[in-house]
Amino acid sequence: MRAAPPPLAGGAPGADALRPLLGAVLDALRAGAEERGGPLPAGGPEAVARRTAALGAVLPETGTGPDEALRTLVRALAAGAADPADPLCAAHLHTPPLALAAAADLAASALNPSMDSWDQAPAASALETEVTAALAAEVFPDAPRPDALVTTGGTESNQLALLLARERHTGEGPLRTVVGANAHHSFRRAAWLLGLPAPVVVPTPRGTLDPEALDAALTATPGPLLVAATAGTTDEGLVDPLPALADVCAAHGADLHADAAYGGPLLFSRTHRRLLDGLDRARTVTVDLHKLGWQPAAAGLLAVRDTADLTPLAHTADYLNADDDTDAGLPDLLGRSPRTTRRPDVLKAAVTLRALGRTGLGALVDTCMDLAQDLADRIEKTPALDLRARPTLTTVLFRPHADDTAVAAIRRTLLTDGRAVLGRARADGRLWLKATLLNPHATPGDLDQLITLVEGSAHR
């Protein structure tokens, strides 16, 4: 006689099935974090791999049961995590997610709607329509028909922007993309994937795209043209001069795309949204809410000024969006993404937007912006350290008085010891340590500790 299958997460019984399992998960998360005792596990890659291998077979002949599997593997994952909730884990645009967003993500996983046809996701599709409309209106407040698609993040959003631009200019010759040297690497990959010429790269010696240099590049490059500006560079958190770049694009008849994956959520801040002046002059805009939005990945967005620009994504599969179903009023979801099966990632964002509102999100943005300025102040007062520049967003570049080899070694020493996670960036031909401050719970004491660790490693 066959054993009864394990319980499901959905339906009325699903909540009762999940409740004891969640207890095991939460206990394991706490135990793993306490075991780790810092921002990441000590010992480096080999030590982590050994501890993971020691857990035993990943596919045993006889299963160990749900409680043991959850407690063992979740604890191991937490013990071996680079935890962005630790204030000393500050290397990347890798945010500590809000607890309410993670809780909402659990509901999305339990119900498991697939956002490729209405009959798989009735409420989720309606909610996505509302949320994307609201966020598109934040980006393009004066546009009559803005829209937005939910994506997996900046890489997918930037690729979609190039795809839409290519389709808009079909028959006009190959689309040429023009980017600054400060632009995200995804533009090169997107051009390759889409069969487009490699992007024209404009040097950015000052870290941002210069309008005069862009004008010269557009003059020398045959169209059709798409310019990709950046609002929040990966290395330094800098914002290109969007109004001036928009003027240059208009003079050349070039489309403007703004990669605001990092800086886009500044729109929620009354204090700092002025840094995004000119963003609404772009035709398409990338925004990530798993950066300065504190969402579990993935939570990306591609906003378009006019919903008609999304027409090239229209696609028909009879089992998902047959013409007669669409004519009868069932919403057509296939044109909302190049993906088919797609998680309802909109739910966690919807919960966060509703719970915190524009004011609450803006306050989180402001807190992290203030932390970056505070860290810069402290570095300037530390004789043994050099500050690259005052931060624009939440990224701070600094280095001890040492050569590049020593700077790189300091970073790796802190990683191997499990004491701090700092990034690295090149600027002015030199290697800098990078602190990306996305944890609104970080304290002045945490900033001091970060400086002390770097100084101590430099002396070692």
Disulfide bonds with the S-S distance in Angstrom:
none
